[in-house]
Amino acid sequence: MPESPKGDLKFDDTALTVAGDGAPVVLVHGMGLNRYMWDGQMPPLTASFRVVAYDLLGHGQSIARPGPYAMDNFVDQLARLLDRLEIKRCGLVGFSLGGLIAQAFTLAHAGRVDALAILNAGYDRSADERSGMIERLKITRDAGHGATVEMALARWFTPDFAARRPDRVETVRRWMHANDPAAYREIYRVLVYGDRPLSDAISAIRCPALVLACEEDVGNSPEMARRMVRRMANARLAIVPGLKHMGLVEDPDAINEILVPFLAGILDSRG
């Protein structure tokens, strides 16, 4: 059998990184970010798994087009990527927008997901919970997505971390500003409304699932995570104290000590 491709790659419209050996684990990043947001998760994951981290359409080094974009575009991108890598089944980890995409992919391709981890993702938002996102969508149309970056960073990182590690915050700021403005506002619409069709549908997800939220993440709250877990037959809940939305960047160990054993407990037993 030929050796599996490794390193930084480009397939068609998708940029990706493949590292490690073992059962496949695929990482789906969040809105406005790129595959390098997973740097804090890569060492413990690649010690046990063949890890695929890729850039969503319109992000990082993947192809950006003006749109329109729909959830199906991202589900199809992931399906094509797995086909190209000859991955029949995997552990699937999605963060924020990536968490919505991971849910949608699992519903469309249930036989390809052995374990599903949904990190810091919204669920069945009320009108009040959605209102701030709708306002930010309007700002991206009127003033460009750059006008929302500082708002995002304030929601995503604790003040203590921002003061201690301005370099890490600056890296995320740079990623956000690098996004194509036309693609960003179209994809942000997918984030704003993407949880709606999933709210009831996820009750059909049967694979083992981890739903993780950070205690201080007001936009993707622990309460949303609790509601999500109640909709799925085989889901477990984890709430990480003291962190905001980007907890996996701010304190990778706090996330890894939950995520890695979850995946290992399922994927190692399935070979």
C-alpha positions as CSV (number, residue, x, y, z in Angstrom):
1,M,0.0,0.0,0.0
2,P,1.4,3.5,-0.9
3,E,2.4,5.7,2.0
4,S,-0.3,8.1,3.1
5,P,0.4,11.8,2.1
6,K,1.8,13.9,4.9
7,G,2.6,17.6,5.5
8,D,1.1,20.7,3.9
9,L,-0.9,19.8,0.8
10,K,-3.3,21.4,-1.7
11,F,-6.1,19.3,-3.3
12,D,-8.3,21.1,-5.8
13,D,-9.8,24.0,-3.8
14,T,-8.7,22.9,-0.3
15,A,-5.4,23.5,1.6
16,L,-4.7,21.0,4.3
17,T,-2.1,19.5,6.7
18,V,-1.8,15.8,7.4
19,A,0.3,14.5,10.3
20,G,0.7,11.5,12.5
21,D,-0.4,7.8,12.1
22,G,-3.3,5.8,13.3
23,A,-7.1,6.1,13.0
24,P,-8.0,9.3,11.1
25,V,-9.2,12.4,12.9
26,V,-10.4,15.4,10.9
27,L,-10.4,18.9,12.4
28,V,-12.8,21.6,11.1
29,H,-12.0,25.1,12.2
30,G,-14.2,28.1,13.0
31,M,-15.4,31.2,11.2
32,G,-12.7,33.6,10.1
33,L,-9.9,31.3,11.2
34,N,-7.8,28.6,9.5
35,R,-6.3,25.1,10.1
36,Y,-3.4,26.6,12.3
37,M,-5.9,27.4,15.1
38,W,-5.4,23.7,16.0
39,D,-1.7,24.0,16.7
40,G,-2.3,23.4,20.4
41,Q,-4.2,20.2,19.7
42,M,-1.9,18.7,17.1
43,P,0.9,17.3,19.3
44,P,-1.3,15.1,21.5
45,L,-3.5,14.1,18.6
46,T,-0.8,13.2,16.2
47,A,0.8,11.0,18.9
48,S,-2.0,8.6,18.4
49,F,-3.9,9.5,15.2
50,R,-3.6,10.4,11.6
51,V,-4.8,14.0,11.8
52,V,-6.2,16.1,8.9
53,A,-6.6,19.8,9.5
54,Y,-7.9,21.8,6.5
55,D,-8.9,25.3,5.6
56,L,-12.6,25.8,4.9
57,L,-13.7,27.3,1.6
58,G,-13.1,31.0,1.8
59,H,-10.5,30.7,4.6
60,G,-6.8,30.4,4.9
61,Q,-5.1,29.0,1.8
62,S,-8.3,27.4,0.4
63,I,-10.2,28.9,-2.5
64,A,-12.3,32.0,-1.8
65,R,-15.2,33.0,-4.0
66,P,-17.8,35.7,-3.5
67,G,-20.7,33.3,-2.9
68,P,-23.4,32.6,-2.2
69,Y,-22.4,29.9,0.3
70,A,-24.6,27.3,1.9
71,M,-23.9,24.6,4.4
72,D,-24.0,22.0,1.6
73,N,-20.9,23.6,0.1
74,F,-18.9,22.8,3.3
75,V,-20.3,19.3,3.7
76,D,-19.4,18.6,0.1
77,Q,-15.9,20.0,0.6
78,L,-15.3,17.7,3.5
79,A,-16.7,14.6,1.6
80,R,-14.4,15.3,-1.4
81,L,-11.4,15.7,0.9
82,L,-12.0,12.4,2.6
83,D,-12.5,10.7,-0.7
84,R,-9.2,12.2,-2.0
85,L,-7.4,11.0,1.1
86,E,-9.1,7.6,0.8
87,I,-10.5,7.9,4.4
88,K,-13.7,5.9,4.7
89,R,-14.4,6.6,8.4
90,C,-13.0,9.1,10.9
91,G,-13.2,10.9,14.1
92,L,-14.6,14.3,13.3
93,V,-13.9,17.4,15.4
94,G,-15.6,20.8,14.7
95,F,-15.2,24.1,16.4
96,S,-17.9,26.8,16.3
97,L,-18.8,27.1,12.6
98,G,-16.9,23.8,12.2
99,G,-19.1,22.3,14.8
100,L,-22.1,23.1,12.7
101,I,-20.4,21.7,9.6
102,A,-19.5,18.5,11.5
103,Q,-23.1,18.0,12.6
104,A,-24.4,18.5,9.1
105,F,-21.7,16.2,7.6
106,T,-22.6,13.5,10.2
107,L,-26.2,13.7,9.3
108,A,-25.5,13.5,5.5
109,H,-22.7,10.8,5.8
110,A,-23.5,8.9,9.1
111,G,-21.5,5.8,8.0
112,R,-18.3,7.9,7.8
113,V,-18.2,9.3,11.3
114,D,-17.2,7.0,14.2
115,A,-16.8,9.7,16.8
116,L,-18.1,13.3,16.7
117,A,-16.7,16.2,18.9
118,I,-18.6,19.5,18.8
119,L,-16.6,22.3,20.4
120,N,-18.0,25.7,21.3
121,A,-20.8,25.6,18.8
122,G,-24.2,27.4,18.9
123,Y,-27.4,25.4,19.1
124,D,-31.1,26.3,18.5
125,R,-30.5,30.0,19.3
126,S,-33.5,32.1,20.5
127,A,-34.2,35.4,18.9
128,D,-32.4,37.1,21.7
129,E,-29.3,34.8,21.4
130,R,-29.2,35.4,17.6
131,S,-29.7,39.2,17.6
132,G,-26.1,40.1,18.3
133,M,-25.0,37.8,15.4
134,I,-27.5,39.4,13.0
135,E,-26.2,42.9,14.0
136,R,-22.6,41.8,13.3
137,L,-23.8,40.4,9.9
138,K,-25.2,43.8,9.1
139,I,-21.9,45.5,10.1
140,T,-19.9,43.2,7.8
141,R,-22.2,44.3,4.9
142,D,-22.0,48.0,5.8
143,A,-18.5,48.4,7.1
144,G,-16.6,45.2,6.2
145,H,-15.7,42.3,8.5
146,G,-12.7,44.2,9.8
147,A,-15.0,46.4,11.8
148,T,-16.1,43.3,13.9
149,V,-12.6,41.9,14.6
150,E,-12.0,43.7,17.9
151,M,-15.5,42.8,19.1
152,A,-14.7,39.1,18.3
153,L,-11.4,39.1,20.2
154,A,-13.0,40.6,23.3
155,R,-15.6,37.8,23.2
156,W,-13.1,35.1,22.5
157,F,-10.2,35.6,25.0
158,T,-10.2,36.3,28.7
159,P,-8.7,39.7,29.6
160,D,-5.9,38.0,31.6
161,F,-4.8,35.9,28.6
162,A,-5.0,39.0,26.3
163,A,-2.7,40.8,28.7
164,R,-0.2,37.9,29.1
165,R,-0.1,36.7,25.5
166,P,-0.7,39.6,23.2
167,D,1.3,37.7,20.5
168,R,-1.3,34.9,20.4
169,V,-4.2,37.4,20.2
170,E,-2.3,39.3,17.5
171,T,-2.0,36.1,15.4
172,V,-5.7,35.5,15.5
173,R,-6.3,39.2,14.7
174,R,-4.1,38.9,11.7
175,W,-6.0,35.7,10.5
176,M,-9.3,37.5,10.8
177,H,-8.2,40.6,8.9
178,A,-6.7,38.4,6.1
179,N,-10.1,37.0,5.1
180,D,-11.7,37.9,1.8
181,P,-14.4,40.5,2.6
182,A,-16.9,39.2,0.1
183,A,-16.5,35.6,1.1
184,Y,-16.5,36.4,4.8
185,R,-19.9,38.1,4.8
186,E,-21.5,35.3,2.8
187,I,-20.0,32.6,5.0
188,Y,-21.0,34.5,8.2
189,R,-24.6,34.2,7.1
190,V,-24.1,30.4,7.2
191,L,-22.9,30.7,10.8
192,V,-25.7,33.0,11.8
193,Y,-28.5,30.8,10.6
194,G,-26.8,27.4,10.2
195,D,-28.0,26.0,13.6
196,R,-31.7,26.3,12.6
197,P,-32.0,23.2,10.4
198,L,-29.8,21.2,12.7
199,S,-31.7,21.8,15.9
200,D,-34.2,19.0,15.5
201,A,-32.2,17.0,12.9
202,I,-29.3,16.1,15.3
203,S,-31.6,13.7,17.2
204,A,-30.8,11.3,14.3
205,I,-27.1,11.3,15.2
206,R,-26.2,7.9,16.7
207,C,-22.4,7.8,16.9
208,P,-20.7,8.7,20.2
209,A,-20.6,12.5,20.5
210,L,-18.8,14.9,22.8
211,V,-20.3,18.4,23.2
212,L,-17.9,20.8,24.8
213,A,-18.5,24.4,25.9
214,C,-16.4,26.9,27.8
215,E,-17.9,28.4,30.9
216,E,-17.5,32.0,29.8
217,D,-18.4,31.7,26.2
218,V,-21.5,33.9,26.0
219,G,-22.1,33.4,22.3
220,N,-22.0,29.6,22.3
221,S,-23.0,29.0,25.9
222,P,-22.9,26.0,28.2
223,E,-26.7,26.1,28.2
224,M,-26.8,25.6,24.4
225,A,-24.4,22.7,24.9
226,R,-26.7,21.2,27.5
227,R,-29.7,21.5,25.1
228,M,-27.7,19.9,22.3
229,V,-26.8,16.9,24.5
230,R,-30.4,16.4,25.4
231,R,-31.2,16.0,21.7
232,M,-28.7,13.3,20.9
233,A,-29.0,9.7,22.2
234,N,-25.3,9.0,22.6
235,A,-23.8,12.4,23.6
236,R,-21.8,13.4,26.6
237,L,-21.3,17.0,27.9
238,A,-18.1,18.8,29.1
239,I,-18.0,22.3,30.5
240,V,-14.5,23.8,30.8
241,P,-14.3,26.5,33.6
242,G,-12.8,29.9,33.3
243,L,-12.4,30.1,29.5
244,K,-14.1,32.0,26.7
245,H,-14.7,31.0,23.1
246,M,-11.1,30.4,22.1
247,G,-10.3,28.2,25.1
248,L,-8.6,25.7,22.9
249,V,-6.0,28.4,22.0
250,E,-5.9,30.0,25.4
251,D,-5.5,26.8,27.4
252,P,-5.0,23.8,25.0
253,D,-4.3,21.4,27.8
254,A,-7.7,22.0,29.4
255,I,-9.4,21.0,26.1
256,N,-7.0,18.2,25.2
257,E,-7.4,16.3,28.4
258,I,-11.1,15.9,27.5
259,L,-10.9,15.6,23.7
260,V,-8.1,13.2,23.3
261,P,-9.4,10.5,25.7
262,F,-12.8,10.8,24.2
263,L,-11.4,10.1,20.7
264,A,-9.0,7.4,21.9
265,G,-11.7,5.5,23.8
266,I,-13.7,5.1,20.6
267,L,-11.2,5.1,17.7
268,D,-8.5,2.9,19.4
269,S,-11.1,0.2,20.1
270,R,-12.2,0.2,16.4
271,G,-8.8,0.1,15.0
